[in-house]
Amino acid sequence: MLSYRRPRENSVMFAAHFDDGRTSYFVIQGHGPASEDFRVLSIARERQDAGELPPGEIVSIKRVR
């Protein structure tokens, strides 16, 4: 009997570091491998515009898990 397994959706947590020393964490559902991390800054800015991340200058973003 064949069983169908749904592909596992990855969620990845990132830490956004701001110029004033604050750090804010956010999760991206369905994020691909580390080679796709170049997209994260634009996603973080979109989330700032939507009010999901605090305003301010993001100086770096690191993958947490």
Buried (B, 14 or more C-beta within 10 A) or exposed (E): EEEEEEEEEEEBEBEBBBEEEEEBEBEBEEBEEEEEBEEBBEBBEEBBEEEEBEEEEBEEBEEEE
